[in-house]
Amino acid sequence: MSDIIRRDPRAEWIARNRLHPLHAAMQPVQHSWMGPNGVIRKNVHGVGFIGPNGIKRIDRSGAQQGGAAKRTAAVEVQLPLHQVAAPAFYINVVPDMVGGRLSSHDRDLLGLARQLAGSDGAVLAVVFGEHKENAFATAGVDRLLVLEGHAFDGYSPEQRVQGLRAVDNQFNPRHWLLPDSRSGGGELGRRFAASLNERPATRVWQIKGEQCIGRAGAGQQDVARPLPRLILAAAECADPVSDTRHEVLPVELSTALARSLPRIEDLGAVAVDPAAIPMAEAEFIFSGGNGVKDWALFHQTAAALGATEGASRVAVDDGFMARDRQVGASGTWVTARVYVAVGISGAIQHLQGIGACDKVVAINLDPGCDMIKRADLSVIGDSAAILQALIAAVEAYRHGAKRDAA
């Protein structure tokens, strides 16, 4: 068995969340603490282990425990299963599914749908095309409807609205929830509302009873209105589901979708220079810090990956990157789906600036730095060697894709 310690981000999050029902079970046993008079107290009953003959032993070196004193075993948490055999009503959710996976905005939307569904309703997620997501169960999805076909590939708002109309006729949901985002949910929701001749609630960030509150006036004002049937919710509209798992039963349309000639033709994606994308809007950021010694290799790697370049404050102050590339509380707050930090130790201002990023990858020599603790994936080693290997892997992948296409 490997001696590499594997992190469990979910278990760590539960251990920090005091409101989670499994919080107490994730807390480590306290062996020592400071008394009211300043003297360190020790729990003598919490030290040691039970030997093969049933006698408790104390091993200060940890050799007889196989190094257990230096290692914390991962706790497997089995969440309770929430089942809805015969739903009284449906709450339909249409996530953006950028890259075929649920984003943080999508999970917030599913958390809001879970609140509206209660114990009698079911959350029905409507997904277009193939997806790569395998965590619908822990995101709060009770029923899953996948609408497949070439008609839904690329930019196809007319076909998607037609598919949603068919879903609406069959399931007659109490509410429709779509993300009010620039990834497609905002436009699709408004088109769908126009086809239903209904007025949606937009930029909703809170729901109280039969009232919803949305942002207005360039985000400076709140507007309260009665809860409509179609809701376009903003990010952080609710807490994502974390304390239950769900069935994710597949459902299908009872009737085939009618084919129609679209008035909009998708001609494919337009190539955009990553350097021209504003930092706050970039989906993939490749950021460098004080640990980068070969900046020419750093720029080459960013170009090979097609990523937008960023930097820490130290790299900007040293003149290696422009001021508008600085990431952090004193620079730009970013919301990238993937953020790669090369040679960045992780100052508190920098960690605040990347707090909304979905996935963080850290490349660093110091396994104990704060960026490694924050990262979802860590690579320990010399940045120059890792970047060269990364460029070689990207070129091999692209050449293999070209051969397969030929």
Protein Blocks (a to p, Z undefined) as FASTA:
>chain_A
ZZbdcddfklmmmmmmmkbmklmmmpccdfbdcdfkopacddfklgccddfkopacddfk
ommnnommmpccdddddddddddfbafbdcddddfkgghiacfklmmmmmmmmmmnmmmb
ccddddehjdfbfklmmnopabdcddedjklgcjafklmmmmmmmmmmmnopabdcdddd
fkommmmmmmmmmmnopacdehiabdehjaccddeehhpaccdddddfbdcddehkbccd
fkbccfkiacddfbdcdddddfbdcebjadddfklpcfklpcbdcdddfklmblmlmmmm
mmmnopacdddfklmmnopacfklpgcjklccdfbfbdcdehiabiaklmmmmmmpmbdc
dddfblkbmklmmpmbdceddfklmmmmmmmmmmmmmmmmmmmmZZ
